[in-house]
């Protein structure tokens, strides 16, 4: 799944919602509005499937990539008295 596919699914869903709102404002029949709403729900479900697939694919790719190793510690004790404590900037 690519970002372009997700964006396309999102655009289709948003366009269907816009068309539904405009049809309602123009006084379309309830049956027509219900059909349009059903289509919107299907498009929303498709968008959600695309997002889930994208997340699964990218999570798998992240797990396959080894984490970078740290080069050094960020804590530098300055004296025996402060050892083990981190000084915060003030």
Secondary structure by P-SEA (a helix, b strand, c coil): ccaaaaaaaaaaaaaaaaaaaaaaaacccaaaaaaaaaaaaaaaaaaaaaaaaaaaaaaaaaaacccccccccccccccccccccccccc
